[in-house]
Amino acid sequence: MTRYTRAQKARRWTGFVLAFAMVMSLFAGMPGVEAFAKSSADIQDELDELNSQKSEIQGRMNALQDEIDSLDYEKANTLQKKLMLDQKNLLSQEELDVIQEQIDIIDNKLANLQADLDQAREEEAYQRERFLTRARAMEENSSAGYMDVLFDASSLSDLLTRLDLVNEVMSYDEGLEAEYIAAREKVETLEAEAEVMYDDNETHRQELETKKAQLQADIDAACALMAQIDQSTADYEEVLSQEAATEAELEETIVAKEKELKEAKAREEAARLAALAAQQAAQAAAAAAAGAAGTAFAASGGTWMRWPSYTSVLTSSYGMRTDPVSGKIYRLHAGCDVGASYGTAIWAAAGGTVISAGWNGGYGNCVMINHGNGYTTVYGHMSRIAVSYGQTVSMGQVIGYVGSTGNSTGPHLHFEIRASATGQSINPMAFSYYY
């Protein structure tokens, strides 16, 4: 391995220190991305809260609409019931008309019957008076009875004549009594018939009033229910209108907040791109400085590394690129990818001490070697590791085999060179190698 002088070492470290200072100054002068991130997070929280309120309002509006639909359905049923009541009213009115006609007929019969009853009562009074007059006459002449009349006959022919006369008087008395009894019985019969007809009419009248009252009560109840439904519907629609107005105001706030969030994210993205550009510039400056130091070192005969693979085909160079795994993230590729088939041997680029040998996140199976001269080399995505932590290795020694472990889309060697003091990656192609 080529040795170099104290002056060369000084120039080399001076280049790295200047590059590192430039990177730090660039990072120090970058905008406060964290502040922007916090701002957008706060805006997102506010937006989430507004959307939550909007969902609650929509839930209440849906519930109100369900109530209104239910009331509309109930009103439709009530209207149907009212229509049926109206139809029933027509039929009931016809029934009431029939009952009224029955009442009128019975009233007419009662009027006619009253006339007959009045006449019968006059006849009964007349016959009663005749009967009483005859009875008084017989009582006044009680000393001259029928037998006295017969015994006072002077002859048989006179007796027969007197007997015929007595029979005629007795027949007259009997007829008078019979006429009185018949007149009385007719009065009683007419009175009984009139009472029955009156009772029937009273029953019809009560039925008529009951049916009228029930029909009116049904109609009033249906109208009251419709009025109540209309009022409830109006109340719900008023609340629904208020909720809709609240939702509209909230929607305007959400639109404004979304615009604010979009602007905040745009500011963040601009800051991120500015920071990324500054970082790229710093890395490029550091890589140029390191490359210049490495080139100057190599120009003075100081080539100190061997290429770590039998092939020098690069499938991806050092620098910014779109992540091949996610296909979305644009970031720094801190090394170079060497195309090689699965299981190909990987060599140590220079002698040094193994400071890491094992799984290393996206690097998969990975080996890191500190070469003791300010540089550390990294070998990623190995299928198998052939060295262990703390082991001392020499240039060209097999340290592992090509694989595709970790974040990899196919078998290859990911090769990095870092400044041991800072961990800053350096473009591997800035150095000279033995091939």
C-alpha positions in Angstrom: 0.0 0.0 0.0 1.3 3.4 -0.9 2.3 5.7 2.0 1.8 9.4 2.0 3.5 12.4 3.7 2.3 14.5 6.7 1.6 17.4 4.3 -0.6 15.2 2.0 -2.5 14.0 5.1 -3.0 17.6 6.2 -4.3 18.7 2.8 -6.6 15.7 2.7 -8.2 16.4 6.1 -8.4 20.1 5.4 -10.5 19.3 2.3 -12.9 17.1 4.3 -13.2 19.7 7.1 -14.0 22.5 4.6 -16.6 20.3 2.9 -18.2 19.3 6.2 -18.3 23.0 7.4 -20.0 24.0 4.1 -22.7 21.2 4.5 -23.4 22.3 8.1 -23.7 26.0 7.1 -26.2 25.0 4.3 -28.3 23.0 6.7 -28.2 25.8 9.3 -29.5 28.3 6.8 -32.4 26.2 5.5 -36.1 27.2 6.2 -37.8 25.7 9.3 -39.4 22.7 7.6 -40.4 21.4 11.0 -42.4 24.6 11.7 -44.2 24.2 8.4 -44.9 20.5 9.1 -46.3 21.5 12.5 -48.5 24.2 10.9 -49.9 21.7 8.3 -50.5 19.2 11.1 -52.4 21.8 13.1 -54.4 22.7 10.1 -55.1 19.0 9.4 -56.3 18.5 13.0 -58.7 21.5 12.6 -59.9 20.1 9.3 -60.5 16.7 10.8 -62.4 18.3 13.7 -64.5 20.2 11.2 -65.2 17.1 9.1 -66.2 15.3 12.3 -68.6 18.1 13.1 -70.0 17.9 9.6 -70.5 14.2 10.0 -72.4 14.7 13.2 -74.6 17.4 11.6 -75.3 15.1 8.6 -76.2 12.4 11.1 -78.6 14.7 12.8 -80.0 15.8 9.5 -80.5 12.2 8.4 -82.4 11.5 11.7 -84.6 14.6 11.2 -85.3 13.5 7.6 -86.3 10.1 8.8 -88.7 11.7 11.3 -90.1 13.9 8.6 -90.5 10.9 6.3 -92.2 9.0 9.1 -94.5 11.9 9.7 -95.3 12.2 6.0 -96.1 8.5 6.0 -98.2 8.9 9.1 -99.9 11.9 7.5 -100.6 9.9 4.4 -102.2 7.2 6.5 -104.2 9.8 8.4 -105.3 11.4 5.2 -106.3 7.9 4.0 -108.2 7.5 7.3 -109.8 10.9 6.8 -110.9 9.9 3.3 -112.4 6.7 4.7 -114.1 8.7 7.4 -115.5 11.0 4.8 -116.8 8.0 2.9 -118.1 6.6 6.2 -119.7 10.0 6.8 -121.6 9.8 3.5 -122.8 6.3 4.4 -123.6 7.4 7.9 -125.4 10.5 6.6 -127.5 8.2 4.4 -128.2 6.1 7.5 -129.0 9.2 9.5 -131.4 10.3 6.7 -133.1 6.9 6.9 -133.3 7.2 10.7 -134.7 10.7 10.3 -137.2 9.5 7.8 -138.3 6.7 10.2 -138.6 9.4 12.9 -140.7 11.6 10.5 -142.9 8.7 9.5 -143.5 7.7 13.2 -144.1 11.4 14.0 -146.7 11.5 11.3 -148.2 8.3 12.5 -148.2 9.7 16.0 -149.9 12.8 14.8 -152.6 10.7 13.1 -152.8 8.4 16.0 -153.2 11.4 18.3 -156.2 12.5 16.2 -157.7 9.0 16.5 -156.8 9.0 20.2 -158.4 12.4 20.7 -161.6 11.2 18.9 -161.6 7.9 20.9 -161.2 9.8 24.1 -164.2 12.0 23.1 -166.2 8.9 22.3 -165.1 7.3 25.5 -166.1 10.4 27.5 -169.5 10.5 25.7 -170.2 6.8 26.4 -169.0 7.2 29.9 -171.4 10.1 30.4 -174.3 8.1 29.0 -173.4 5.2 31.1 -173.2 7.3 34.2 -176.4 9.1 33.4 -178.2 5.8 33.1 -176.7 4.5 36.2 -177.8 7.6 38.2 -181.3 7.3 36.7 -181.5 3.7 37.8 -180.2 4.6 41.2 -182.8 7.3 41.6 -185.6 5.0 40.6 -184.3 2.0 42.4 -187.8 1.5 44.1 -189.3 0.6 40.8 -187.3 -2.3 39.6 -187.7 -4.7 36.8 -189.7 -7.1 38.9 -192.1 -4.4 40.1 -192.8 -3.5 36.5 -193.5 -7.1 35.7 -195.7 -7.7 38.8 -197.8 -4.6 38.0 -199.0 -6.2 34.7 -202.7 -6.4 34.5 -202.9 -9.2 32.0 -200.8 -11.8 30.3 -200.5 -9.6 27.2 -199.6 -6.7 29.4 -197.0 -8.9 31.1 -195.6 -10.0 27.8 -195.5 -6.3 26.7 -193.9 -5.3 29.9 -191.4 -8.2 29.6 -190.4 -7.1 26.1 -190.0 -3.6 27.3 -187.8 -4.8 30.2 -185.7 -6.8 27.7 -185.3 -3.8 25.5 -184.2 -1.7 28.5 -181.8 -4.3 29.6 -180.4 -4.7 26.1 -180.0 -0.9 25.9 -178.2 -0.9 29.2 -176.0 -3.7 28.1 -175.3 -2.1 24.8 -174.6 1.2 26.5 -172.1 -0.6 28.8 -170.5 -2.4 25.9 -170.1 0.8 23.9 -168.5 2.4 26.8 -166.2 -0.6 27.4 -165.3 -0.7 23.7 -164.6 3.0 23.6 -162.4 2.7 26.7 -160.5 -0.3 25.3 -159.9 1.6 22.0 -158.5 4.5 24.0 -156.2 2.1 25.9 -155.1 0.4 22.7 -154.3 3.7 21.0 -152.5 5.0 24.0 -150.4 1.8 24.2 -149.6 2.0 20.5 -148.7 5.7 20.8 -146.4 4.9 23.8 -144.6 2.2 21.8 -144.2 4.5 18.8 -143.0 7.3 21.0 -140.5 5.0 22.7 -139.3 3.8 19.2 -138.9 7.4 18.1 -136.9 8.2 21.2 -134.7 5.3 20.6 -134.2 6.4 17.0 -133.5 10.0 18.1 -130.9 8.8 20.7 -129.3 6.5 18.0 -129.2 9.5 15.6 -127.6 11.8 18.1 -125.0 9.1 19.2 -124.1 8.4 15.6 -123.8 12.1 14.8 -121.6 12.7 17.9 -119.3 9.7 17.1 -118.9 10.7 13.5 -118.1 14.2 14.4 -115.6 13.0 17.1 -113.8 10.8 14.5 -113.6 13.6 12.0 -112.4 16.0 14.7 -109.8 13.5 15.9 -108.5 13.0 12.3 -108.3 16.7 11.7 -106.5 17.3 15.0 -104.0 14.5 14.2 -103.3 16.0 10.8 -102.9 19.5 12.4 -100.5 17.9 15.0 -98.5 16.1 12.2 -98.3 19.3 10.2 -97.0 21.2 13.2 -94.5 18.5 14.0 -93.4 18.4 10.4 -93.0 22.2 10.3 -90.9 22.0 13.6 -88.7 19.3 12.2 -88.3 21.1 8.9 -87.3 24.3 10.7 -84.7 22.4 12.7 -83.5 20.7 9.5 -83.2 24.0 7.8 -81.1 25.4 10.6 -78.9 22.3 10.5 -78.5 22.7 6.7 -77.5 26.3 7.2 -75.0 25.2 9.8 -73.7 22.6 7.5 -73.4 25.1 4.7 -71.4 27.5 6.9 -69.2 24.6 8.1 -68.7 23.5 4.4 -67.5 27.0 3.6 -65.1 26.8 6.6 -63.9 23.3 5.4 -63.3 24.6 1.9 -61.3 27.6 3.3 -59.4 25.2 5.7 -58.6 22.8 2.8 -57.3 25.7 0.8 -55.2 26.8 3.8 -53.9 23.2 4.2 -53.0 23.0 0.5 -51.1 26.3 0.7 -49.3 25.1 3.9 -48.3 21.8 2.1 -47.2 23.8 -0.9 -44.9 25.9 1.4 -43.6 22.7 3.0 -42.9 21.1 -0.3 -41.1 24.2 -1.5 -39.1 24.3 1.7 -38.4 20.6 1.4 -37.2 21.0 -2.2 -35.1 23.9 -1.2 -33.6 21.9 1.6 -33.1 19.0 -0.7 -31.4 21.2 -3.3 -29.1 22.6 -0.6 -28.3 19.1 0.6 -27.6 18.0 -2.9 -25.3 21.0 -3.4 -23.6 20.3 -0.1 -23.1 16.7 -0.9 -21.9 17.5 -4.4 -19.4 20.0 -2.9 -18.3 17.5 -0.3 -18.0 14.8 -2.9 -16.1 17.1 -5.2 -13.8 18.0 -2.3 -13.3 14.4 -1.4 -13.0 13.4 -5.0 -10.4 16.1 -5.5 -8.5 14.9 -2.5 -8.8 11.3 -3.7 -7.7 12.2 -7.2 -4.8 14.2 -5.9 -3.9 11.3 -3.7 -4.1 8.9 -6.6 -2.2 11.2 -8.9 0.7 11.2 -6.4 0.7 7.4 -6.7 -1.5 6.8 -3.8 -4.1 4.4 -5.2 -5.0 2.3 -2.2 -8.2 0.4 -3.1 -9.1 -2.6 -5.3 -12.5 -2.8 -7.1 -14.6 -5.1 -4.9 -16.0 -7.3 -7.8 -14.8 -9.0 -10.9 -17.2 -6.9 -12.9 -17.2 -3.1 -13.2 -20.7 -2.8 -14.7 -22.7 -0.1 -12.8 -26.5 -0.6 -12.8 -27.0 2.6 -10.7 -24.7 5.4 -10.0 -24.2 7.7 -6.9 -26.7 10.6 -6.7 -30.4 11.5 -6.5 -32.8 9.0 -8.0 -36.3 7.6 -7.7 -36.3 4.7 -5.2 -36.5 1.5 -7.3 -38.5 -0.4 -4.7 -41.3 2.1 -3.9 -41.1 3.9 -7.3 -42.2 7.1 -5.5 -39.5 8.5 -3.2 -36.8 10.7 -4.8 -33.7 10.6 -2.6 -30.0 10.2 -2.5 -28.4 6.9 -3.6 -25.4 7.0 -1.3 -23.3 4.5 -3.3 -23.1 2.7 -6.6 -24.7 -0.6 -7.6 -22.4 -3.2 -9.3 -24.2 -5.6 -11.6 -23.2 -9.2 -10.8 -24.9 -12.6 -10.7 -26.2 -14.2 -7.5 -23.4 -15.8 -5.4 -20.5 -13.9 -7.0 -17.6 -13.3 -4.5 -17.3 -9.8 -3.0 -13.7 -8.6 -2.1 -12.5 -6.1 0.5 -11.5 -2.9 -1.4 -8.6 -2.4 1.1 -7.3 -3.8 4.3 -8.9 -2.8 7.6 -11.1 -3.9 10.5 -14.7 -5.2 10.1 -16.9 -2.9 12.2 -20.3 -4.4 11.2 -21.2 -7.7 9.8 -24.9 -8.7 9.8 -28.4 -7.5 8.9 -28.6 -3.8 8.5 -32.2 -2.8 7.5 -32.6 -1.8 3.9 -29.0 -2.8 3.2 -29.9 -6.5 4.0 -26.9 -8.6 4.8 -24.1 -5.9 5.1 -20.5 -5.6 5.9 -18.6 -2.4 6.9 -14.8 -2.1 7.0 -12.9 0.8 8.6 -9.6 1.2 6.8 -7.9 3.4 9.4 -7.2 6.2 7.0 -10.4 8.2 7.5 -12.5 6.1 5.1 -15.1 3.3 5.7 -16.4 1.0 2.9 -19.9 -0.5 2.9 -21.0 -3.7 1.0 -24.8 -4.3 0.9 -27.5 -6.9 -0.2 -25.2 -9.9 0.3 -26.6 -13.3 0.0 -24.1 -14.6 2.6 -21.5 -13.0 4.8 -18.0 -14.5 5.0 -16.4 -12.4 7.8 -17.3 -11.5 11.4 -17.3 -8.3 13.5 -13.8 -7.2 14.7 -12.0 -9.4 12.1 -9.0 -7.9 10.4 -9.2 -8.3 6.6 -6.7 -7.6 3.8 -7.2 -6.1 0.3 -8.9 -8.6 -2.1 -10.1 -11.0 0.7 -13.5 -12.5 0.1 -15.9 -10.9 2.7 -19.2 -12.2 1.2 -21.3 -13.1 -1.8 -23.7 -11.1 -4.1 -27.4 -11.4 -3.2 -30.6 -9.4 -3.1 -31.4 -9.0 0.6 -33.0 -5.9 2.1 -34.5 -3.2 -0.2 -33.4 -4.7 -3.5 -35.0 -5.5 -6.8 -32.4 -8.0 -8.0 -28.9 -9.5 -7.2 -26.2 -6.8 -7.1 -23.5 -5.3 -4.9 -24.3 -1.9 -3.3 -20.8 -0.3 -2.7 -20.4 2.8 -0.6 -17.5 4.9 0.7 -18.0 7.1 3.8 -15.9 9.6 5.7 -15.3 7.7 9.0 -15.4 10.9 11.1 -18.8 12.1 9.9 -20.4 9.2 8.2 -20.9 11.4 5.1 -21.2 9.4 1.9 -18.7 10.1 -0.9 -19.1 9.2 -4.6 -17.0 5.9 -5.0 -16.2 6.9 -8.5 -14.1 9.8 -7.3 -11.4 7.3 -6.3 -8.9 5.2 -8.3 -8.9 1.4 -8.0 -6.9 -1.6 -8.9 -9.0 -3.7 -11.3 
